[in-house]
Amino acid sequence: MARILLTGATGLLGGAVLHETLDRDDGTSWICLVRCANADQGRQRVAARLARFTDPFTAQRLARKVEIVPGDFTQADHDNDPRLDGVTHILHLAADTSYFGGERLFRTNRDGTLALARRAARMRNLQRFLHIGTAMSCGAEAGPVVAESRPDPEARHLVPYTASKAATEEALAAEFPDLPLVVARPSIVVGHSTLGAGPSSSILWLVRAADRLRLLPCAPESCCDIVPADWAAGALLTLLRKHDLAHDLYHVSAGLPSVTRWSALNRAFEAAEPSDGVRALSCFDLSDRAALRDRFRAVFGLDSPLKQTMLRATRAYYAFCALDMTFANDRLLAEGVAPAPALSDYLATCLANSAPIIDQFADDLEMFVPPPAPGPAALPQAVVA
């Protein structure tokens, strides 16, 4: 039977994976590597994440089905817990996703993943190491439809996070050619196709803010490659468990069949939350900082540090929206994964249980808070582990 080591169990995709699979009772053992003082604390962290997908009682019941190994994936090569020796599959989701991490991002995402790979090399029964990257490993100039190919080491990146994930892929391929490595690159994960905003409001707040602002850094017919968390989790489980895969690199993305267009989102917003009939989207030049700031102030205000941080986050995400990229997913579909629903198809479900936009931003706030000054009290930020 499979013994699966999961990192990132307390994050959105980690919770979605566990929620999708733990009720199957198919004999699979799940081992969660969690940063915690002891197993009980780690189990409560996992249960807290699962509680965003189900009721608290069921979350506790599901959390009791996993083994907790207290630890940090960045130190995994020093972890001699014998429970790791019999692992057959690794699903490596944990990462530092901060926009302000700098070199710390490379230490965590690249060097930390290499530490996990060194531990994986000692797992004699290992059949697959599924490393989760990001579709934006391609860099900012990869073209309107991005192929499933190795990252260009010379590519320009908008933020250090995506550069660190591209560097991780390159380092894994160079240093561990004998590892049974498969790379999965999710695009933008927003909401849940049946649970809406319950599991997470990450980036959903931005889509809603764009609707309120009526302002885009791109044409209304531009694309956003968005997938729901439950679909992404199912796709990852296929890539993790399928015995024979045709490739070692996959986009977990909407691709051309299911890409979301802003114009379709505009119609979906109007259907779910009818306005006065005027929901026109205006375009602006992203370099015109005053245009976005003035509109943001008029709609949301800038009277608190939270709103000021939300403006910075909006500007950062808008830079990605302006790229108008779609990530080809031909390989994934050929493995038997059904196409993802477009966000416009499940937007009403997300809006039905949404909190106010500014409150929803809390799910992404940590990513946009600069790290503390170096010192004995400084702790890593935005690491999902």
C-alpha positions as CSV (number, residue, x, y, z in Angstrom):
1,M,0.0,0.0,0.0
2,A,1.1,3.6,-0.6
3,R,2.7,5.6,2.1
4,I,2.5,9.3,1.1
5,L,4.6,12.0,2.7
6,L,2.8,15.4,2.4
7,T,4.4,18.8,3.0
8,G,2.2,21.9,3.1
9,A,-0.7,20.1,4.8
10,T,-1.8,23.3,6.5
11,G,-2.1,25.3,3.3
12,L,-5.0,25.6,0.8
13,L,-3.9,22.9,-1.6
14,G,-2.7,20.6,1.2
15,G,-6.1,20.9,2.9
16,A,-7.9,20.3,-0.4
17,V,-5.8,17.2,-1.1
18,L,-6.5,15.7,2.3
19,H,-10.2,16.6,2.1
20,E,-10.4,14.9,-1.3
21,T,-8.7,11.7,-0.2
22,L,-9.0,10.9,3.5
23,D,-12.6,9.6,3.3
24,R,-11.7,7.1,0.6
25,D,-10.3,4.5,3.1
26,D,-8.3,2.9,0.3
27,G,-5.5,1.7,2.5
28,T,-3.2,4.7,1.8
29,S,-1.2,6.0,4.7
30,W,-0.7,9.8,4.8
31,I,2.3,11.2,6.7
32,C,2.2,15.0,7.2
33,L,5.5,16.8,7.9
34,V,4.4,19.7,10.0
35,R,6.2,22.5,11.8
36,C,5.0,22.0,15.4
37,A,6.2,21.3,18.9
38,N,4.6,17.8,19.0
39,A,2.2,15.6,17.1
40,D,-0.9,16.7,18.9
41,Q,-0.2,20.4,18.0
42,G,0.5,19.4,14.4
43,R,-2.7,17.4,14.2
44,Q,-4.7,20.4,15.4
45,R,-3.1,22.6,12.7
46,V,-4.1,20.1,10.1
47,A,-7.6,19.9,11.6
48,A,-7.9,23.7,11.6
49,R,-7.2,23.7,7.8
50,L,-9.7,20.8,7.2
51,A,-12.3,22.7,9.1
52,R,-12.4,25.2,6.3
53,F,-13.7,22.4,4.0
54,T,-16.1,20.6,6.4
55,D,-17.6,20.8,9.9
56,P,-15.3,20.8,12.9
57,F,-16.2,17.2,14.0
58,T,-15.4,15.8,10.6
59,A,-12.2,17.8,10.4
60,Q,-11.1,16.3,13.7
61,R,-12.0,12.8,12.5
62,L,-10.1,13.2,9.2
63,A,-7.1,14.7,11.0
64,R,-6.9,11.6,13.2
65,K,-6.3,9.5,10.0
66,V,-2.9,11.1,9.3
67,E,0.4,10.5,10.9
68,I,2.1,13.6,12.1
69,V,5.9,14.0,11.9
70,P,7.0,17.2,13.6
71,G,9.6,18.8,11.5
72,D,10.6,21.2,8.8
73,F,11.1,20.2,5.2
74,T,14.1,22.5,4.9
75,Q,15.9,20.3,7.5
76,A,14.5,17.0,6.2
77,D,18.0,15.7,5.3
78,H,18.7,15.6,9.1
79,D,15.4,13.9,10.0
80,N,16.0,10.3,10.9
81,D,12.4,9.5,11.8
82,P,12.0,5.9,10.7
83,R,8.4,6.6,9.5
84,L,10.0,8.4,6.6
85,D,12.0,5.4,5.5
86,G,9.0,3.5,4.1
87,V,7.5,6.4,2.1
88,T,6.5,5.4,-1.4
89,H,5.3,8.8,-2.7
90,I,6.1,12.5,-1.8
91,L,3.7,15.4,-2.5
92,H,5.8,18.5,-1.8
93,L,3.5,21.5,-1.5
94,A,5.2,23.6,1.2
95,A,6.8,26.8,0.1
96,D,7.5,30.4,1.2
97,T,5.1,32.5,-1.0
98,S,6.0,35.9,0.3
99,Y,6.4,38.8,-2.1
100,F,9.2,40.3,0.1
101,G,11.3,37.3,0.8
102,G,14.4,38.0,-1.2
103,E,17.2,35.6,-0.6
104,R,15.2,33.9,2.1
105,L,12.8,32.6,-0.6
106,F,15.7,30.8,-2.3
107,R,16.9,29.4,1.0
108,T,13.5,28.0,1.7
109,N,12.2,27.1,-1.7
110,R,15.3,26.0,-3.5
111,D,17.7,24.9,-0.7
112,G,15.0,23.6,1.5
113,T,13.6,21.4,-1.3
114,L,17.0,20.1,-2.1
115,A,17.3,19.1,1.6
116,L,14.0,17.2,1.2
117,A,15.3,15.6,-2.0
118,R,18.4,14.4,-0.1
119,R,16.1,12.7,2.4
120,A,14.0,11.3,-0.4
121,A,17.1,9.7,-2.0
122,R,17.4,7.5,1.2
123,M,13.8,6.2,0.8
124,R,14.3,2.9,-0.9
125,N,10.7,2.3,-1.8
126,L,10.1,5.8,-3.3
127,Q,8.1,5.6,-6.5
128,R,7.3,9.3,-7.1
129,F,8.4,12.7,-5.9
130,L,5.8,15.2,-7.0
131,H,7.2,18.6,-6.6
132,I,4.7,21.5,-6.8
133,G,6.1,24.5,-8.6
134,T,4.2,27.4,-10.2
135,A,3.1,28.0,-13.7
136,M,4.9,31.4,-13.6
137,S,8.2,29.6,-13.5
138,C,8.2,30.6,-17.2
139,G,9.0,34.2,-16.4
140,A,7.1,37.3,-17.5
141,E,7.8,37.1,-21.3
142,A,6.9,33.5,-22.2
143,G,4.1,34.5,-24.6
144,P,0.3,34.3,-24.6
145,V,0.2,30.5,-24.5
146,V,2.9,29.0,-22.3
147,A,4.1,25.5,-23.2
148,E,5.0,22.8,-20.7
149,S,8.7,23.1,-20.9
150,R,11.7,23.6,-18.7
151,P,12.2,27.1,-17.2
152,D,14.5,29.5,-19.0
153,P,17.3,30.4,-16.5
154,E,17.6,33.8,-18.1
155,A,13.9,34.6,-17.9
156,R,12.8,37.9,-16.2
157,H,10.5,37.4,-13.2
158,L,8.1,39.9,-11.7
159,V,8.7,38.7,-8.2
160,P,11.5,36.7,-6.4
161,Y,9.0,33.9,-5.5
162,T,8.5,32.7,-9.1
163,A,12.3,33.0,-9.7
164,S,12.9,30.9,-6.6
165,K,10.5,28.2,-7.9
166,A,12.1,28.2,-11.3
167,A,15.6,27.8,-9.7
168,T,14.2,24.9,-7.6
169,E,13.2,23.0,-10.7
170,E,16.6,23.5,-12.3
171,A,18.5,22.5,-9.1
172,L,16.4,19.3,-8.7
173,A,17.0,18.3,-12.3
174,A,20.7,18.9,-12.1
175,E,21.4,17.4,-8.7
176,F,19.0,14.5,-8.5
177,P,18.7,13.0,-12.0
178,D,17.9,9.5,-10.5
179,L,15.0,10.7,-8.3
180,P,11.6,9.7,-9.6
181,L,10.7,13.4,-10.0
182,V,7.6,14.8,-11.5
183,V,6.9,18.6,-11.5
184,A,3.4,20.0,-11.4
185,R,2.9,23.7,-11.9
186,P,-0.5,25.1,-10.8
187,S,-1.7,28.3,-12.3
188,I,-3.9,30.6,-10.2
189,V,-5.9,28.7,-7.6
190,V,-9.1,30.6,-6.6
191,G,-12.0,29.3,-4.4
192,H,-13.6,25.9,-4.5
193,S,-16.2,24.8,-7.2
194,T,-18.7,23.6,-4.6
195,L,-17.6,25.2,-1.3
196,G,-17.0,28.6,-2.7
197,A,-15.0,30.9,-0.6
198,G,-15.1,28.7,2.5
199,P,-11.7,27.0,2.1
200,S,-9.9,30.2,1.2
201,S,-10.5,33.7,-0.2
202,S,-7.0,33.9,-1.5
203,I,-7.0,36.0,-4.8
204,L,-10.8,35.9,-4.8
205,W,-10.7,39.2,-3.0
206,L,-8.7,40.6,-6.0
207,V,-11.2,39.4,-8.5
208,R,-14.0,41.1,-6.5
209,A,-11.9,44.2,-6.0
210,A,-11.3,44.5,-9.8
211,D,-15.1,44.3,-10.2
212,R,-15.7,47.0,-7.7
213,L,-12.9,49.2,-9.1
214,R,-14.1,48.7,-12.7
215,L,-10.5,49.0,-13.6
216,L,-8.2,46.6,-15.4
217,P,-4.5,46.7,-16.5
218,C,-5.6,44.7,-19.6
219,A,-8.4,44.4,-22.2
220,P,-11.7,42.9,-21.0
221,E,-11.1,40.0,-23.4
222,S,-7.8,39.2,-21.7
223,C,-7.3,35.9,-20.0
224,C,-6.6,34.7,-16.4
225,D,-5.7,31.1,-16.0
226,I,-7.7,30.2,-12.9
227,V,-8.6,26.9,-11.4
228,P,-10.6,25.9,-8.2
229,A,-8.8,24.2,-5.3
230,D,-10.8,21.0,-5.4
231,W,-10.1,20.5,-9.1
232,A,-6.4,21.2,-8.6
233,A,-6.2,18.8,-5.7
234,G,-7.8,16.1,-7.8
235,A,-5.3,16.7,-10.7
236,L,-2.4,16.5,-8.2
237,L,-3.7,13.2,-6.8
238,T,-3.8,11.8,-10.4
239,L,-0.2,12.9,-11.0
240,L,0.8,11.5,-7.7
241,R,-0.8,8.1,-7.9
242,K,-1.0,7.2,-11.6
243,H,1.5,4.4,-12.2
244,D,2.8,5.5,-15.6
245,L,2.9,9.1,-16.7
246,A,3.9,10.2,-20.2
247,H,5.9,13.2,-19.0
248,D,7.7,14.6,-15.9
249,L,6.4,18.1,-16.2
250,Y,2.7,19.2,-16.2
251,H,0.8,22.5,-15.9
252,V,-2.2,22.1,-13.5
253,S,-4.0,24.8,-15.3
254,A,-7.2,25.9,-17.1
255,G,-5.5,25.9,-20.4
256,L,-7.2,27.1,-23.6
257,P,-10.4,24.9,-22.9
258,S,-11.3,26.6,-19.6
259,V,-9.4,29.9,-19.4
260,T,-11.3,32.7,-17.7
261,R,-11.8,36.0,-19.5
262,W,-12.5,39.2,-17.6
263,S,-15.5,39.8,-19.9
264,A,-17.0,36.5,-18.8
265,L,-16.4,37.4,-15.2
266,N,-18.0,40.7,-15.7
267,R,-21.2,39.0,-16.9
268,A,-21.0,36.4,-14.1
269,F,-20.8,39.3,-11.5
270,E,-23.8,41.0,-13.1
271,A,-25.8,37.8,-13.0
272,A,-24.9,37.1,-9.3
273,E,-25.0,40.7,-8.1
274,P,-27.1,42.8,-10.5
275,S,-26.0,46.4,-10.6
276,D,-27.7,49.4,-12.2
277,G,-26.9,47.9,-15.6
278,V,-23.7,49.7,-16.0
279,R,-20.7,47.4,-15.2
280,A,-18.3,48.7,-17.8
281,L,-14.6,47.8,-17.3
282,S,-12.1,50.5,-18.0
283,C,-8.4,49.8,-18.9
284,F,-5.5,51.8,-17.5
285,D,-1.7,51.7,-17.9
286,L,-0.2,49.9,-14.9
287,S,2.6,52.4,-14.8
288,D,0.1,55.1,-14.0
289,R,0.2,54.6,-10.2
290,A,-2.0,57.5,-9.5
291,A,-4.9,56.2,-11.6
292,L,-5.1,53.0,-9.5
293,R,-4.4,54.8,-6.2
294,D,-7.1,57.4,-6.8
295,R,-9.7,54.8,-7.9
296,F,-8.8,52.6,-4.9
297,R,-9.2,55.5,-2.5
298,A,-12.6,56.4,-3.9
299,V,-13.9,52.8,-3.7
300,F,-12.3,51.4,-0.6
301,G,-10.5,54.3,1.1
302,L,-6.9,54.4,2.2
303,D,-7.5,55.2,5.8
304,S,-5.8,52.2,7.4
305,P,-2.6,50.2,7.1
306,L,-4.6,47.2,6.0
307,K,-6.2,49.1,3.1
308,Q,-2.8,50.5,2.1
309,T,-1.3,47.0,2.0
310,M,-4.3,45.8,0.0
311,L,-3.5,48.5,-2.6
312,R,0.1,47.3,-2.8
313,A,-1.2,43.7,-3.2
314,T,-3.7,44.8,-5.9
315,R,-0.9,46.5,-7.9
316,A,1.3,43.4,-7.6
317,Y,-1.4,41.0,-8.8
318,Y,-2.4,43.4,-11.5
319,A,1.1,43.1,-12.9
320,F,0.4,39.4,-13.4
321,C,-3.0,40.0,-14.9
322,A,-1.5,42.4,-17.5
323,L,0.6,39.5,-18.9
324,D,-2.6,37.9,-20.3
325,M,-1.1,34.4,-20.1
326,T,-2.7,31.0,-20.6
327,F,-0.8,27.8,-19.6
328,A,-1.2,24.9,-21.9
329,N,-2.5,21.8,-20.2
330,D,-2.5,19.3,-23.1
331,R,-0.4,16.9,-21.1
332,L,-2.6,16.9,-18.1
333,L,-5.8,16.3,-20.1
334,A,-4.1,13.5,-21.9
335,E,-3.6,11.7,-18.6
336,G,-7.3,11.6,-18.2
337,V,-7.9,14.7,-16.0
338,A,-11.2,16.4,-16.9
339,P,-11.0,20.1,-17.9
340,A,-11.3,22.6,-15.0
341,P,-14.4,24.8,-14.7
342,A,-13.8,28.4,-15.5
343,L,-14.1,30.8,-12.6
344,S,-17.1,32.5,-14.2
345,D,-18.9,29.1,-13.9
346,Y,-18.5,28.9,-10.1
347,L,-18.2,32.6,-9.2
348,A,-21.8,32.7,-7.8
349,T,-20.9,29.8,-5.5
350,C,-17.9,31.8,-4.2
351,L,-19.9,35.0,-3.8
352,A,-22.6,33.2,-1.8
353,N,-20.4,32.7,1.2
354,S,-17.9,35.6,0.8
355,A,-17.0,38.0,3.5
356,P,-16.4,41.7,2.8
357,I,-13.6,42.2,0.3
358,I,-11.2,43.8,2.8
359,D,-11.8,41.0,5.3
360,Q,-11.1,38.4,2.5
361,F,-7.8,40.0,1.9
362,A,-6.7,38.6,5.2
363,D,-6.1,35.3,3.5
364,D,-3.2,36.9,1.5
365,L,-2.1,39.6,3.9
366,E,0.9,37.7,5.2
367,M,2.4,37.5,1.7
368,F,2.5,41.3,1.5
369,V,3.9,42.2,4.9
370,P,7.6,42.9,4.7
371,P,9.7,40.5,6.9
372,P,10.9,41.7,10.3
373,A,14.3,43.1,10.7
374,P,17.0,40.5,11.3
375,G,17.4,39.6,14.9
376,P,16.8,36.8,17.4
377,A,13.1,37.3,17.3
378,A,12.8,37.2,13.5
379,L,10.7,34.2,12.2
380,P,10.2,33.1,8.6
381,Q,7.0,34.6,7.1
382,A,4.4,32.9,4.9
383,V,5.8,29.4,5.0
384,V,3.1,26.8,4.5
385,A,4.5,23.6,6.1
